[in-house]
Amino acid sequence: MTRNPHYQFVGIHNFQKLAGNEMFWESFKIGLVWAVSVTVLQMILGMILALLLNANLRFRGLTRVLALIPWAMPPVVVAIMWRMLYSPNAGPINAFLGFFGFPSGINWLGSFSLAFPAVIVVGVWVGMPQTTVTLLAGLQQIPVETMEAAQIDGAGAWSRFRYVTLPSLVPIIAAISSLNFIWNFNSFSLVYVLTEGGPGGRTMLPMLFTYIEAFKNRNIGYAAAMGLILVVIVTILLAIYLKLQLREGKEGK
């Protein structure tokens, strides 16, 4: 920032300039792929973990506490930890692969093809506990009598999940997936510490692109226009998604 900033009204110039900025729209596509991938994987893995935690297993209480650990860690600490795990020289992941005879010098965060999937893995890991806890709370609200009645009628485990558990969780799934999508799309600190948008912009999320434009290139007005465009597009996408979910819920009744 400058000590004596000079402001000038430019009307819609920033929006016109933004419309032709291919790098911004490329980061927007990366952000959408990131947010959808992480949200879907968090939902699938969170559902599996919630079903396991809801079962009558030994050490269930300890397992629930351990499942919350990623959620209790600040995103910056998580990113630093995973940078060490992904380290091409002394990372435990490469050491593990080398122990079983696989290539052990992989530069996970520096590879054009591996950096984005590697970052997605971290995003799923850090956000999965929240999804798991929410789904677990929903599972515990399903009446035991309903599950027992379905079992007496001959429904197997998959049929009970398909026709009893899943319909009961639809409102919770709609709510948590919407929130996860917003949080994942707005991710910044995790990816910034892991890759800073590299290599070659392969992990350049829109919030990271906006941050660089605002605080490194000093284009505050241009960055504000980016932020406004992102808010409008995400709001429209969420409105469409929630409308579809509510319509499916009404048709299912």
DRENGUDREN-230591 format. One record per residue: x, y negated, z of N, C-alpha, C, O in turn. Coordinates in steps of 0.05 Angstrom, whole numbers, padded with zeros to 5 digits, always signed. Layout:
residues N
XYZXYZXYZXYZ...
end
This chain:
residues 253
+00017+00024+00000+00000+00000+00000+00018-00025+00000+00040-00025+00010+00008-00047-00011+00023-00071-00012+00014-00090+00010-00008-00087+00020+00032-00108+00018+00026-00127+00040+00004-00146+00033-00014-00152+00049+00005-00157+00008-00015-00176-00001-00028-00166-00027-00021-00174-00049-00047-00147-00024-00058-00135-00048-00074-00154-00064-00087-00172-00053-00074-00150-00090-00089-00167-00108-00111-00150-00121-00105-00131-00135-00136-00157-00116-00158-00142-00127-00170-00156-00151-00172-00181-00152-00179-00140-00170-00192-00151-00193-00216-00134-00201-00213-00109-00203-00239-00146-00206-00262-00131-00214-00259-00121-00242-00254-00136-00261-00262-00095-00246-00257-00083-00272-00282-00069-00283-00281-00056-00304-00305-00072-00269-00330-00060-00279-00328-00030-00280-00320-00017-00260-00335-00018-00303-00335+00011-00306-00309+00020-00320-00309+00043-00331-00289+00004-00321-00264+00011-00335-00252+00037-00324-00243+00053-00340-00252+00040-00298-00240+00064-00286-00255+00089-00295-00243+00110-00300-00281+00087-00297-00297+00111-00305-00292+00117-00335-00291+00140-00342-00290+00096-00351-00284+00100-00380-00256+00113-00383-00253+00131-00399-00237+00104-00367-00210+00115-00368-00210+00144-00359-00196+00161-00369-00227+00149-00338-00228+00176-00327-00240+00196-00347-00232+00219-00347-00259+00187-00363-00272+00205-00382-00252+00217-00402-00256+00239-00411-00230+00202-00407-00210+00212-00426-00186+00224-00413-00166+00230-00427-00186+00227-00387-00163+00238-00372-00164+00268-00372-00178+00280-00355-00150+00281-00391-00151+00310-00393-00140+00324-00368-00149+00346-00360-00120+00312-00355-00107+00324-00332-00127+00325-00309-00128+00345-00294-00144+00305-00306-00164+00305-00284-00184+00327-00289-00191+00342-00271-00194+00329-00313-00215+00349-00319-00203+00377-00318-00217+00396-00311-00177+00380-00324-00164+00406-00321-00163+00413-00291-00167+00436-00284-00156+00393-00274-00156+00399-00246-00184+00405-00235-00187+00421-00217-00204+00392-00248-00231+00398-00240-00239+00427-00246-00252+00440-00230-00230+00436-00269-00236+00465-00276-00221+00483-00257-00233+00503-00248-00196+00477-00251-00181+00493-00231-00196+00493-00204-00198+00513-00191-00206+00469-00196-00220+00467-00171-00245+00484-00170-00252+00497-00150-00260+00485-00193-00284+00501-00194-00278+00531-00192-00291+00546-00178-00257+00539-00208-00249+00568-00207-00240+00575-00179-00247+00596-00168-00224+00557-00166-00215+00562-00139-00239+00564-00119-00240+00583-00104-00257+00545-00121-00279+00544-00101-00298+00568-00105-00306+00581-00085-00304+00575-00130-00322+00598-00134-00308+00624-00126-00321+00641-00113-00283+00627-00134-00269+00652-00128-00266+00656-00098-00272+00678-00088-00257+00635-00084-00253+00638-00055-00280+00642-00041-00281+00658-00023-00300+00628-00049-00327+00630-00036-00338+00658-00040-00348+00670-00021-00337+00669-00064-00348+00696-00070-00332+00717-00054-00344+00735-00042-00305+00715-00055-00289+00735-00041-00293+00733-00011-00294+00754+00003-00295+00709+00000-00301+00706+00028-00327+00719+00036-00330+00731+00057-00348+00716+00018-00374+00727+00024-00373+00758+00023-00384+00771+00041-00360+00769+00003-00359+00799+00001-00343+00811+00024-00353+00829+00038-00319+00801+00029-00302+00812+00050-00314+00805+00078-00312+00822+00096-00326+00781+00080-00339+00774+00106-00362+00793+00112-00366+00800+00135-00377+00800+00091-00400+00818+00095-00390+00846+00104-00401+00858+00122-00369+00856+00091-00358+00882+00098-00348+00882+00127-00354+00900+00143-00334+00860+00134-00323+00859+00162-00345+00855+00182-00344+00866+00204-00366+00840+00175-00389+00836+00194-00403+00862+00198-00412+00868+00221-00407+00878+00177-00420+00904+00180-00404+00923+00198-00415+00937+00215-00377+00922+00195-00360+00938+00212-00362+00929+00241-00363+00946+00259-00361+00903+00245-00362+00892+00273-00389+00897+00286-00391+00898+00310-00410+00899+00269-00437+00904+00280-00441+00933+00287-00460+00940+00301-00424+00950+00276-00427+00979+00283-00416+00984+00311-00401+00969+00322-00424+01007+00321-00416+01014+00348-00389+01028+00348-00387+01053+00351-00368+01012+00344-00341+01023+00342-00326+01018+00368-00333+01001+00384-00304+01033+00372-00287+01028+00395-00272+01002+00392-00266+00994+00369-00266+00989+00413-00250+00964+00414-00264+00942+00397-00251+00925+00385-00291+00943+00396-00306+00924+00380-00301+00895+00390-00297+00877+00373-00300+00891+00416-00295+00864+00427-00268+00854+00419-00265+00830+00411-00247+00871+00421-00220+00862+00414-00219+00856+00384-00205+00837+00376-00232+00872+00368-00231+00868+00339-00244+00842+00332-00235+00828+00314-00266+00835+00346-00279+00809+00340-00261+00786+00347-00260+00766+00332-00246+00788+00368-00228+00766+00376-00205+00764+00355-00198+00742+00347-00194+00787+00346-00173+00787+00327-00182+00775+00300-00167+00762+00286-00208+00780+00293-00218+00771+00268-00221+00740+00267-00222+00728+00246-00221+00728+00291-00224+00699+00292-00198+00684+00291-00197+00659+00288-00175+00698+00292-00149+00685+00293-00144+00666+00270-00136+00643+00275-00149+00674+00245-00144+00655+00223-00160+00629+00225-00151+00608+00218-00184+00631+00237-00201+00608+00240-00190+00589+00261-00194+00565+00260-00176+00600+00281-00166+00584+00303-00140+00569+00295-00131+00551+00310-00128+00576+00273-00102+00564+00265-00107+00539+00247-00124+00541+00229-00093+00517+00252-00095+00494+00234-00086+00501+00205-00067+00517+00202-00099+00490+00185-00092+00497+00157-00062+00493+00151-00050+00508+00135-00050+00472+00162-00022+00467+00156-00004+00490+00167+00014+00499+00154-00011+00499+00192+00004+00522+00203+00000+00547+00187+00019+00562+00182-00024+00551+00178-00030+00574+00161-00013+00573+00135-00001+00593+00127-00012+00550+00123+00003+00546+00098+00033+00551+00102+00045+00565+00086+00044+00541+00124+00072+00545+00130+00078+00575+00135+00098+00586+00125+00060+00588+00149+00063+00617+00154+00063+00633+00128+00079+00651+00125+00044+00626+00111+00042+00641+00085+00066+00634+00066+00074+00651+00050+00076+00610+00068+00100+00604+00052+00123+00622+00061+00139+00631+00044+00125+00628+00086+00146+00646+00096+00140+00674+00087+00159+00689+00080+00115+00683+00088+00108+00710+00079+00113+00713+00049+00122+00735+00041+00108+00692+00034+00112+00694+00005+00141+00688-00004+00147+00689-00028+00158+00682+00014+00186+00674+00007+00199+00695-00011+00199+00719-00005+00210+00686-00034+00222+00706-00053+00247+00719-00042+00255+00740-00051+00261+00706-00023+00287+00716-00013+00284+00733+00012+00296+00754+00014+00268+00722+00032+00267+00736+00057+00238+00741+00067+00234+00745+00090+00219+00740+00048+00191+00743+00056+00184+00773+00062+00194+00791+00048+00168+00777+00082+00160+00805+00089+00145+00819+00066+00147+00843+00064+00130+00804+00050+00115+00817+00028+00134+00829+00008+00130+00852+00000+00154+00814+00000+00174+00825-00019+00190+00847-00006+00197+00867-00020+00196+00845+00019+00210+00866+00033+00194+00892+00034+00205+00914+00030+00168+00889+00038+00150+00912+00039+00149+00925+00011+00150+00950+00009+00147+00909-00010+00146+00920-00037+00173+00934-00044+00173+00955-00055+00195+00921-00036+00221+00933-00041+00225+00959-00026+00239+00977-00037+00213+00962-00002+00216+00987+00013+00204+01010-00002+00213+01033+00000+00182+01005-00017+00169+01027-00032+00178+01028-00061+00166+01041-00077+00200+01014-00067+00211+01016-00094+00200+00997-00115+00207+00999-00139+00183+00979-00107+00172+00959-00126+00190+00935-00128+00208+00931-00112+00187+00919-00149+00203+00894-00152+00200+00877-00127+00178+00872-00117+00223+00868-00116+00223+00854-00090+00232+00825-00092+00234+00812-00071+00237+00815-00115+00246+00787-00117+00225+00769-00130+00231+00750-00144+00200+00774-00124+00178+00759-00137+00175+00731-00124+00174+00729-00100+00175+00711-00141+00171+00684-00132+00141+00678-00133+00131+00666-00153+00126+00686-00112+00097+00685-00113+00086+00657-00118+00068+00653-00135+00097+00637-00104+00086+00610-00107+00100+00594-00129+00091+00571-00134+00120+00605-00141+00134+00590-00163+00128+00602-00190+00138+00591-00210+00113+00623-00191+00106+00636-00217+00082+00623-00229+00062+00618-00215+00082+00619-00256+00059+00607-00269+00035+00625-00268+00012+00616-00267+00039+00652-00268+00017+00670-00268+00008+00679-00240-00015+00688-00237+00026+00678-00220+00019+00688-00194+00012+00667-00173+00000+00673-00153+00020+00642-00178+00016+00622-00158-00013+00618-00151-00021+00617-00127-00030+00616-00171-00059+00611-00166-00072+00634-00151-00086+00630-00131-00068+00660-00160-00080+00682-00145-00068+00683-00116-00083+00690-00097-00042+00677-00113-00031+00677-00086-00043+00657-00068-00048+00662-00044-00049+00633-00079-00062+00612-00063-00091+00620-00056-00101+00614-00034-00105+00634-00075-00132+00643-00070-00133+00662-00047-00151+00661-00030-00113+00680-00046-00112+00700-00024-00110+00685+00003-00124+00693+00022-00094+00664+00005-00092+00649+00030-00118+00635+00036-00127+00635+00059-00131+00624+00016-00157+00610+00020-00178+00629+00031-00194+00622+00048-00179+00654+00020-00198+00674+00029-00192+00682+00058-00210+00683+00075-00167+00686+00064-00159+00695+00091-00166+00674+00112-00176+00681+00133-00161+00649+00106-00165+00629+00127-00195+00623+00131-00202+00614+00152-00211+00627+00111-00240+00620+00113-00258+00643+00119-00282+00639+00125-00247+00667+00118-00265+00691+00122-00277+00693+00150-00300+00702+00152-00263+00686+00172-00275+00689+00198-00301+00674+00202-00320+00684+00214-00302+00650+00191-00327+00634+00194-00350+00648+00180-00372+00649+00192-00346+00659+00156-00367+00673+00142-00375+00698+00158-00398+00705+00160-00355+00712+00168-00359+00737+00183-00377+00732+00208-00396+00746+00212-00369+00712+00223-00384+00706+00248-00413+00698+00242-00431+00707+00256-00417+00683+00221-00444+00674+00214-00461+00698+00205-00484+00701+00213-00449+00716+00188-00464+00739+00179-00469+00759+00202-00490+00771+00203-00450+00761+00220-00453+00778+00243-00476+00769+00260-00492+00786+00271-00479+00743+00264-00501+00732+00279-00528+00739+00266-00547+00745+00279-00528+00737+00239-00552+00745+00224-00559+00774+00227-00582+00782+00229-00538+00791+00226-00543+00820+00228-00555+00827+00255-00572+00845+00257-00546+00813+00276-00556+00820+00302-00585+00810+00307-00597+00817+00327-00595+00794+00288-00623+00784+00291-00642+00803+00277-00667+00800+00280-00632+00823+00262-00650+00842+00248-00661+00862+00269-00645+00874+00283-00687+00864+00272-00698+00883+00292-00689+00911+00288-00688+00922+00266-00681+00924+00310-00672+00951+00309-00695+00969+00300-00690+00989+00286-00719+00962+00308-00742+00979+00300-00745+00981+00270-00753+01002+00259-00739+00959+00256-00742+00958+00227-00722+00978+00214-00728+00993+00196-00697+00977+00224-00677+00995+00214-00684+01024+00220-00679+01042+00203-00694+01029+00244-00701+01057+00252-00725+01067+00235-00725+01090+00227-00744+01049+00229-00767+01057+00212-00758+01064+00184-00767+01084+00173-00739+01048+00173-00729+01054+00147-00714+01081+00146-00715+01096+00127-00699+01086+00168-00684+01111+00170-00703+01135+00172-00698+01156+00160-00725+01132+00187-00744+01154+00190-00758+01159+00163-00764+01182+00156-00762+01137+00147-00774+01141+00121-00755+01153+00100-00763+01158+00077-00731+01159+00108-00712+01172+00091-00693+01154+00076-00678+01163+00058-00692+01129+00083-00673+01110+00070-00645+01115+00079-00639+01117+00103-00626+01118+00060-00598+01122+00066-00585+01095+00074-00598+01075+00075-00559+01097+00079-00545+01073+00088-00546+01051+00066-00551+01027+00073-00542+01058+00041-00542+01038+00020-00570+01027+00016-00573+01002+00012-00591+01044+00017-00619+01034+00014-00626+01015+00037-00640+00995+00033-00618+01022+00061-00624+01004+00084-00610+00977+00080-00621+00956+00087-00585+00978+00070-00571+00952+00066-00585+00937+00043-00589+00912+00045-00592+00951+00021-00603+00938-00002-00631+00926+00003-00637+00904-00006-00648+00941+00017-00676+00933+00019-00684+00921+00047-00706+00911+00050-00666+00924+00067-00673+00913+00093-00653+00891+00101-00660+00868+00107-00627+00899+00102-00607+00880+00112-00603+00856+00094-00605+00833+00103-00599+00862+00068-00593+00840+00050-00615+00819+00047-00610+00795+00049-00641+00828+00044-00663+00808+00043-00665+00791+00068-00672+00768+00068-00658+00804+00091-00660+00789+00117-00638+00768+00119-00641+00748+00133-00616+00772+00104-00594+00753+00106-00593+00732+00085-00576+00715+00084-00613+00733+00066-00612+00714+00044-00610+00685+00052-00594+00670+00042-00627+00676+00072-00624+00647+00080-00597+00641+00091-00586+00619+00086-00585+00660+00107-00558+00655+00118-00537+00655+00096-00519+00638+00096-00540+00673+00077-00520+00674+00055-00522+00649+00039-00501+00638+00031-00546+00639+00033-00549+00614+00018-00536+00590+00033-00522+00574+00020-00540+00589+00059-00529+00567+00075-00499+00568+00077-00485+00548+00072-00488+00591+00084-00459+00593+00088-00444+00591+00062-00422+00580+00061-00455+00602+00040-00441+00601+00014-00441+00572+00004-00421+00563-00008-00462+00556+00009-00462+00528+00001-00441+00513+00017-00426+00497+00005-00440+00517+00043-00420+00503+00059-00392+00511+00052-00374+00495+00050-00388+00537+00047-00361+00547+00039-00353+00534+00013-00330+00527+00009-00372+00532-00006-00365+00521-00032-00356+00492-00029-00336+00483-00041-00370+00476-00012-00362+00448-00008-00335+00447+00005-00317+00432-00004-00330+00463+00027-00305+00462+00040-00282+00471+00022-00260+00459+00022-00287+00492+00007-00266+00502-00011-00259+00483-00033-00236+00478-00040-00280+00471-00044-00276+00452-00066-00260+00427-00056-00245+00415-00071-00265+00420-00031-00251+00397-00020-00225+00404-00006-00213+00387+00008-00215+00428-00010-00190+00436+00003-00167+00418-00006-00165+00410-00029-00151+00412+00013-00128+00395+00006-00102+00404+00021-00082+00411+00008-00103+00403+00047-00078+00408+00062-00066+00436+00057-00042+00438+00056-00083+00456+00055-00073+00483+00051-00056+00485+00025-00034+00495+00025-00068+00476+00003-00054+00478-00023-00031+00458-00025-00011+00464-00037-00034+00435-00012-00013+00415-00013+00012+00426+00000+00034+00422-00011+00010+00439+00023+00033+00450+00036+00044+00474+00022+00068+00478+00021+00026+00490+00010+00035+00515-00003+00050+00508-00029+00073+00518-00033+00039+00492-00047+00050+00489-00074+00052+00460-00083+00066+00454-00103+00039+00441-00069+00037+00413-00078+00026+00411-00106+00033+00393-00121+00009+00430-00114-00003+00429-00140+00012+00444-00162+00001+00448-00184+00036+00453-00157+00052+00466-00176+00047+00496-00177+00030+00506-00162+00062+00511-00193+00081+00501-00213+00067+00492-00239+00049+00505-00249+00075+00469-00249+00064+00459-00274+00034+00453-00272+00020+00454-00292+00025+00446-00248-00003+00439-00245-00022+00462-00244-00046+00459-00245-00012+00487-00241-00028+00511-00240-00047+00511-00216-00068+00524-00217-00039+00498-00194-00056+00498-00170-00064+00469-00163-00069+00463-00139-00065+00452-00183-00073+00424-00178-00103+00421-00175-00117+00419-00194-00112+00422-00150-00140+00419-00144-00148+00390-00147-00131+00372-00144-00174+00384-00152-00181+00356-00157-00176+00337-00133-00169+00314-00137-00179+00347-00108-00173+00330-00086-00143+00323-00084-00136+00301-00076-00127+00342-00091-00098+00338-00091-00091+00318-00114-00074+00300-00110-00104+00321-00136-00099+00302-00159-00107+00274-00151-00093+00254-00157-00130+00272-00137-00140+00245-00128-00121+00233-00108-00115+00209-00108-00110+00250-00090-00092+00240-00069-00066+00229-00082-00057+00207-00075-00056+00243-00102-00031+00235-00115-00036+00208-00130-00019+00190-00130-00060+00206-00143-00066+00182-00158-00069+00158-00138-00061+00136-00145-00080+00163-00114-00084+00141-00095-00059+00133-00081-00053+00109-00079-00044+00152-00070-00023+00145-00051+00005+00148-00062+00024+00140-00050+00008+00160-00086+00034+00161-00099+00036+00143-00123+00056+00129-00127+00014+00143-00139+00014+00125-00162+00001+00098-00156+00002+00079-00172-00010+00095-00131-00021+00069-00121-00045+00059-00138-00049+00035-00141-00060+00077-00150-00084+00069-00166-00109+00075-00148-00123+00094-00153-00114+00058-00129-00135+00062-00109-00162+00062-00123-00179+00080-00118-00168+00042-00140-00193+00041-00153-00199+00065-00171-00221+00075-00172-00178+00073-00185-00180+00096-00203-00186+00122-00187-00202+00138-00194-00172+00124-00164-00176+00148-00147-00204+00147-00135-00217+00168-00131-00214+00123-00128-00241+00121-00117-00262+00130-00138-00282+00143-00131-00257+00123-00163-00275+00132-00184-00275+00162-00186-00296+00175-00191-00251+00174-00184-00249+00203-00184-00266+00216-00162-00281+00235-00166-00262+00205-00138-00277+00215-00115-00307+00213-00119-00322+00232-00112-00317+00191-00130-00345+00188-00134-00356+00208-00155-00377+00220-00151-00340+00212-00176-00349+00232-00196-00350+00260-00184-00369+00275-00190-00331+00267-00168-00330+00293-00155-00354+00297-00137-00367+00318-00137-00361+00277-00121-00384+00279-00103-00410+00283-00119-00426+00300-00112-00413+00268-00141-00438+00270-00157-00440+00298-00169-00461+00311-00168-00418+00308-00181-00419+00334-00194-00424+00357-00174-00440+00375-00180-00410+00356-00152-00414+00377-00131-00442+00377-00121-00454+00398-00116-00453+00353-00116-00481+00351-00107-00500+00363-00127-00519+00377-00119-00496+00357-00153-00514+00369-00173-00512+00399-00174-00532+00413-00175-00487+00410-00172-00483+00439-00173-00497+00452-00149-00510+00473-00152-00494+00440-00125-00506+00451-00101-00536+00450-00102-00550+00468-00093-00547+00428-00113-00576+00425-00116-00587+00447-00133-00608+00459-00127-00573+00453-00156-00582+00474-00174-00581+00501-00160-00599+00517-00162-00559+00506-00146-00555+00532-00132-00576+00536-00111-00588+00557-00109-00581+00516-00094-00601+00518-00073-00629+00521-00084-00645+00536-00072-00635+00508-00106-00661+00511-00118-00666+00539-00128-00687+00550-00124-00645+00551-00140-00647+00578-00150-00650+00598-00126-00666+00616-00128-00635+00593-00104-00637+00610-00081-00665+00609-00069-00676+00629-00062-00676+00584-00066-00702+00581-00054-00724+00594-00072-00743+00606-00062-00720+00592-00098-00740+00604-00117-00739+00634-00114-00760+00647-00113-00714+00646-00112-00712+00675-00109-00725+00684-00082-00737+00705-00081-00721+00667-00061-00732+00674-00035-00762+00674-00036-00775+00692-00024-00775+00655-00050-00804+00654-00052-00814+00678-00068-00835+00690-00062-00800+00684-00090-00809+00707-00107-00806+00733-00092-00821+00752-00097-00786+00735-00073-00782+00760-00058-00802+00765-00037-00805+00787-00027-00817+00743-00029-00837+00747-00008-00863+00759-00018-00882+00764-00003
end
